């Protein structure tokens, strides 16, 4: 028969409430007593009942992590890092996949709200107003999205897009294309905003093709439009689309980078295994997962007080502003999928863009690292937005 809390109390010579506090609020227990209780619990093989503890403390020690597409290789490093960070804090993570469906996101937040102490919302497709409304039901930390008044961890894809465009224009490309991602994506808007500004600064034309599904198939499907656009270089919403585009261009008889240069975003493992190896913008996904967990738990006491299993959960505007937003920097990793363009100086060596290293075009202007949200500017048909 499994050991109970009464067995541990009897063996350690303390009251049951002391054993309960040892596991639920160890900082409130004298260190000598706490160590004695933990030793007795270990000897007896006692494991606290999380469900019972939640009834007492109002906390589940569970975190929800809602992912836009678990099949996308961008997400596993983030998931693993978040799980590891949570485990170190004695929390468990429940993972849910929305398949890029905003309605599924909303349903999952509602479903998880009473089962977790907070939710990490990763690359959500819901509107800002709906996300803010849901934050009143359960504490939220948003990853890869900015929502006014809510804690967020963002990867600076705007900076990465700027570095990518500067790299391409520095190689002599003046006709660029941007393969947009899914409609409603904050990341997609940031990439477009920054790429447009960088192309305009370099006096280059940028044709936006999208929105598109953020998959390999989405890239393959756009190969013919890229060919017809006349672009000599392409920035894709993510690595999966870039890899698919390279495959599609190959089927049309176009070589990368000899005929068209291609840059992705994310630096997933596949980007180093393709041929040619993909030039890409590296995003700190693992760091984002760890930081988001820390953000959710750093106001541990206030989250616990708001858990209110008996009296309901309430979150005020002031509560939601207690955690600062964190921006994680991106960097350009130059590999083999980018080469010199038609406007490159005659003496520029083709090898200039093939070193597997972080970097940017030599003439890169540091520019702005802000995250102003310009609204959903994706286009359903090819559109020249900078020249």
N, C-alpha and C positions, 0 to 999 in steps of 0.2 A: 504494500500500500504506500503511495507517495507521501512524503513528509509534508506536514502542514505548518502553517504559521505558528500554531500552538506548540508543536514539537520544537520548533526553533526557539521560541520564547522560553520554554521549560529548560531546554539544554543550555541556553546562555544566561539564564537567571534574570530575565527582564520581562517587562509587560509586553503583551501582544502589540500594543500601540507603538512601542519602541522599535520592534522588528519592522512594523509597517513603515515607520519614518526612515529607518535605515535604508530601505529600498526606494521610497518615494521622494524623500528629502534628506539625503545623507548629511548635508551640511548642517542640519539641525541637531545631529546626534554627536555626543562626545566621541572623539576619535577612538579612544580605548574601547568604549562600549560598541561602537560601530564595527571595529575590527573583530571583536569577540563574536558579535552576531553574525557577521559575514563568514567567519571561520566555522561556526556551528552550522550555518546554512549549507556551506560547502560540504561538510562532513556528512550531513544528513541527505544531501542531494536535493535540497529544497529549491524550487524555482517559483518566484512570485507569479501569481495569476494576474496577467495584464488587464484582463477585463474587470476583475474585482478592484484592482488598483485604480482603474479609470473611474469607477463609481465613486471612490473616495476622493481622489485628487482632481477629478474633472479633466484629466489628461489621458490620452490614449498612447502616447509615445509612438504614434504613427504619423507619417507624412505622405501626402499624395503627390505624385509626379505625373502630370498629364503631358503626353508627347504628341506632336503633330503627326509623325509617321515613324513608327518604331523600326520599319524596314529600311529607313534611310540611314546609311552608315555614319552620318553626321552625329546621330544621337547616342549610340552605345558608349562612347567615351564619357559623355556627360552623365549618362545613367550610372555607369560604374563608379565614377568619382563621387556622385551624390550619395549613392548607397554606402560607399566606404566612409564618407564623412559623417553620415547619419549614424552608422553603426558605432562609430567612436563615441557618439553622444547618447548611446543606448536608445536609438530610434530605429524604427523599421520604415521602409519605403514601399508604398503600393504604387505600381506603375500601370498607367492606362494609356491606350493608343486611340487617337481620334480619327485617323486616316484623313487628315486635313479638313475635317468636317466641323464647322463652328457650332452646329446644333449638338453634335456629340460632345463637344467641349463643355457646353453649358450643362447638359444632362449629367456629365461625369462630375462636375464641380458640385452640383446638387447632391448626387449620390454619395460623394466622399465627405461632404461637409460634416456629418455627424459621426464619422468614423476616424477622422484624423484631426491633428492639432493645427494643421496648415496645409496649403497646397502650393506646389511649385508649378507654374503654368508656363510651359516651354513653347515658344514660337506660336502663340495662339492666333487664331483666325477670327475670333469674335471682335465686335466693335469695342472701342475704348469705354463707351458708356455702359455696356453690358458687363465688362470686366470689373469696372468700378462698382457696379451694383452687386455683383457676386462677392466682392471683397467685404461687403457688410455681413455676409453669411458665414464666411470662413476667412482667416488670415491668408493672404496671397502674397507670393513673390513672383514677379513676372520675369521670365528669361527671354532675351532676344526681342524685347518689345518695350517701349516706353509708354506708360499710362500716367498721366498727371496725378500726383498725390499718392502713388503706390510704389513700394520698394521694387527695384528692378535691377537685374544684371544684364547689361548689354555688351555685345562684342562689337567693336567699332568697325563695322563693315563699310561705313562711309569712307573712313580713312583707307581701308583696304582697296576699295573701288578706285579711289583717287590714285593710289600708288600703281594700280594695274594700268589705268589709262595713261599715266605719265610714263610708265615703262613702255607701253606700245607706241605712243607718240614719239618717245625718245628714240625708238628703233626706226622711225620714219613712216609710220602708218598714219594716214590722214582720213581714211574712210573706215570707221569703226561701226560695229554692231553690238548691241546689248541684248542678250537673251533674257527676258524678264522671267520672274518666277510666278508663283500663284497670286491671284487677285486677293487683296485684303492682307497681304503680308507686309508687316512693318519693315522687315529686312529688305524686301524688294524695293520699297519706296526709298529707303536710305541709299541703296546701291544706285538706283536711277538718279536721285538727286545729286549725289557726289560725282558720278560718272559724267553726267551732263555738264556740271560746272567745270570739271577737269578738261573735258573735250573742248569746251568753249574757250578756256584759257589757252589751249594749245592750237586754236584755230583749226580744229578737226571736226568732221561731221560725225554725228552719232545717230544711228538708226536703231530705234527700240523695236524689238520683235517680241510680242507677248500680249497678255499673260500666257504662261505655259505651266504644265505640271512639272514639279521639280524633280524629274526622274530621268533616267537614261533614255527612256522612250521619248520623253519630251524633247531632248536634244536631237535625237535621230530625226524626229518629225520636222525639225526646223532647218535641216541641212539645205534643202532646196531653196527656202526663203533666204537663207544666208547667202547662197550662191547668187541668187537674183539681185540681192541688195547691192552687190558690188563691193562689199566690205573686204578689206584685206586683213582685218584682225577682229576678234570677237571676245567679249567678256561675258561669261555665262553666270547666271544666278548662283549656281553651285557646281561642285565637281562632277556630280552625276550627270547633269545636263551637258557639261563640257565634254565628258567622256563619250556620251551618246552622240554629240555633235561631230566629234572626230570620226566616229564610226560611220555616221551618215555621210560626211564629206568624202571619206575614203570610197564609199560605194558610188559616189558621183565622179570619181577619178581625181579628186582634189587632195593634194598632199599637205600635211601639217608638219612643220611650219613653212615649207617652201612656197606654198600657194596662199595659205591662210594661217595666221597665228591664232592660238586659242588660249584663253586664261580662264581658270575656274576659281571658285571660292569654297573654302573649308579645309583643304589639305587632308582629305580622308586617306586612308591607307592605300586605296586603289589608285590614287593620283601618282603614287611612286612606282606602281606596277604596270601602268599602261605604256604603250609604245606609240608615239613618243611619251616620255615622262611629262606629266602635266605641270606647267607653270600655274601657280595658284596663290590665293591669299589664305594664309594659315589663320584659323580662328581658335582661340583658347577654350575649347569646349569643356575639357576636364576642369579647368579652373573655374569656369562658369558654374558647373555643377556643385563644386565645393563651396563656392562663394554664396550661391543661392541657399544652400542648407544653413550655412552660418548666419546669413541674413534672417532667415526665418526663426532661428533659435536664439539669436543674440538678445532678443527681448523676451527671454524665456518666461520670466515672471509675469509680464503683462499678457503674453499669450495664454498662460495658465489661468490667469484671473478671468480672461474673456472666454475661456472654454465653456464655463457655465452649463454643464450638462443638465443640471436640475432646473436652472432658470432661463435657459436659452442662451444663444451666442449673440453678442452685440459687438460691433466694431465701429468706433466713431471716426470722423475725419482726422482728428488729431492722432488717434492710434495709428492710422494708416500712413501718417507722415513721420513716424518715429524712426524709420530705417532709411538711410541715404541710398541714393542710386549709385551703382558702381559701373564704371566703363572699363572694359578690358581691351587692350590694344591688339591690333592685328598686324601682320607683316606679310610682305610679298616674298614668295619663294620661287626663284627663277630656275626653271628646268629646261626641257627640250622642246616644248610646244610653241615657243615664240621665237621668231626670227626677224631679220631686217625687212623693212617695208619699202615700197616704191620710192618714198621720199628720203630714204637714208642716204647719207654722204657716200660717195663711191668708194671711199677708203675704209668704210666701217666694216669690221670683220663680222661674219655671221655668227661666230662663237660668242659674241658679246652677250647673248641672252640664253646661254645654255648651261651656266654654272648652277649647280644645285645648292643654292645658298639663299638666306634671307637678304632682301635688298630692295632697291627702288631705282627708277631712272635717275641718272646722275644729276639732272637739272630739277629734281623734285622740289616743289615749293611746299613747305610744311602745311600751309593752308589751315583751314578751320577743322576742329575736331568736335564741333557741336552736333546736336541730334534734333534739330528742328524738324517737325513732322509736316511735310508739305501737302499731305493728303494723298489719296489714292490716285496716282497719275499713270497707272498702267494703261497700255493701249492694246486694242484687240487686233490692230493691223499695223504693218510697218509704219514708222513715223520718225522723220528726221527731227531731232530736238536740239541739236547743237551744230554750229558750223562756224 
